[in-house]
Amino acid sequence: MNPEQWLAQYNDELQEVAARAAKTEKALREVGGAATSSDGEISVRVSANGVTTGLVLRQGVRELEPEHLARQILEVTRQAQRDASAQVLAAMEGLVGDSPALDVVKASMPEGYAGDAEDTGRPVRRRRDDRSDDEYFDNPPEVVN
């Protein structure tokens, strides 16, 4: 391949990555999680990073003991955070694919959300790269597909 072809191909790849990044950025701006308790009395909304942005307590919560109400609010908040986390992971997977970069995103999710059916609520551990420094730098992991 001549240098002009290589440069044109490289430029096309950069434009494709930039387009995916812009699409992901837009998707992340629109992310928000929501959850409602099974009895419908508590509703929580959270931002993409899991921060509570809305809390609705309906009439029936007045009958609950304060400790029970607090536990229910926290549980519904966790559910909303997991909803937001699932949306963040879906957006990021479109940008970086199933890669070490996605593992980093998974590890930063609230409540250790892993985005899979085997999610247990425990913190997600990143895979450790046991290669030597020389091996790592000779063949680094691909971060962007």
C-alpha positions in Angstrom: 0.0 0.0 0.0 1.4 3.4 -0.9 1.6 6.2 1.7 -1.3 8.2 0.2 -3.6 5.1 0.4 -2.5 4.4 3.9 -3.0 8.0 5.0 -6.5 8.0 3.4 -7.4 4.7 5.1 -6.1 6.0 8.4 -8.1 9.3 8.0 -11.3 7.2 7.3 -10.7 5.2 10.4 -10.3 8.4 12.5 -13.4 9.8 11.1 -15.3 6.6 11.9 -14.0 6.7 15.5 -14.9 10.4 15.8 -18.4 9.7 14.6 -18.9 6.8 17.0 -17.6 9.0 19.9 -20.0 11.8 19.0 -22.9 9.3 18.9 -21.8 7.9 22.2 -21.5 11.3 23.8 -25.0 12.2 22.6 -26.4 8.9 24.0 -24.7 9.5 27.4 -26.2 13.0 27.7 -29.6 11.4 27.4 -29.0 8.6 29.9 -31.1 8.5 33.1 -32.3 5.7 35.2 -35.7 5.3 36.9 -37.3 2.8 39.2 -40.5 2.5 41.2 -41.1 0.4 44.3 -43.3 -2.7 43.8 -46.2 -1.0 45.7 -45.8 2.1 43.5 -45.3 4.4 46.5 -41.7 5.4 45.8 -40.2 6.5 42.5 -36.6 7.5 42.0 -34.8 9.1 39.0 -31.0 9.2 38.6 -28.5 10.7 36.2 -26.0 8.7 34.2 -23.5 8.7 37.0 -26.1 7.4 39.5 -26.8 10.7 41.3 -30.4 11.0 42.5 -32.2 13.7 40.4 -35.8 13.0 41.5 -37.6 11.4 44.4 -41.4 10.9 44.6 -43.0 9.7 47.8 -46.7 9.0 47.5 -49.3 9.1 50.3 -48.9 5.4 51.4 -45.3 6.0 52.7 -46.7 7.9 55.7 -47.7 4.6 57.2 -44.2 3.1 57.0 -41.7 3.0 59.8 -38.8 5.5 59.1 -36.2 2.7 58.9 -38.3 0.6 56.5 -39.0 3.7 54.4 -35.2 4.5 54.3 -34.4 0.9 53.2 -37.0 1.0 50.5 -35.8 4.4 49.2 -32.2 3.0 49.0 -33.3 -0.2 47.2 -35.4 1.8 44.6 -32.4 4.1 44.2 -30.1 1.1 43.5 -32.6 -0.2 41.0 -32.6 3.2 39.2 -28.8 3.3 39.3 -28.7 -0.1 37.7 -31.1 1.0 35.0 -28.8 4.0 34.2 -25.8 1.8 34.3 -27.3 -0.6 31.7 -27.8 2.4 29.4 -24.3 3.7 30.0 -22.8 0.3 29.2 -24.9 -0.1 26.1 -23.7 3.3 24.8 -20.1 2.6 25.7 -20.1 -0.9 24.1 -21.1 0.8 20.8 -17.9 2.9 21.1 -15.3 0.5 22.5 -16.9 -3.0 22.0 -16.2 -5.8 24.4 -12.7 -4.7 25.4 -10.6 -3.8 28.5 -11.9 -0.2 28.1 -15.5 -1.5 28.7 -14.2 -3.5 31.7 -13.0 -0.1 33.2 -16.5 1.4 32.6 -18.1 -1.7 34.2 -15.9 -1.4 37.2 -17.0 2.2 37.8 -20.7 1.5 37.7 -22.7 2.0 41.0 -23.3 -1.1 43.0 -20.9 -3.0 40.9 -23.3 -3.4 38.0 -21.7 -5.7 35.4 -24.4 -5.4 32.7 -24.9 -9.1 32.4 -27.4 -11.7 33.6 -25.0 -12.9 36.3 -24.9 -9.5 38.0 -24.8 -10.0 41.7 -24.4 -6.5 43.0 -20.8 -7.1 44.0 -18.1 -4.9 42.7 -16.8 -5.9 39.3 -13.1 -6.8 39.1 -11.1 -5.9 36.1 -9.1 -8.6 34.4 -5.5 -8.4 35.3 -2.9 -8.4 32.5 -0.1 -10.7 33.7 2.2 -10.0 30.8 5.6 -8.4 31.4 6.1 -4.7 30.6 8.0 -5.6 27.4 5.3 -8.0 26.2 2.6 -5.4 27.1 4.3 -2.6 25.2 5.2 -4.9 22.2 1.5 -5.9 21.9 -0.7 -3.4 23.8 -4.4 -4.1 24.2 -6.7 -2.5 21.7 -8.8 0.2 23.4 -10.9 1.4 20.4 -12.1 -1.0 17.7 
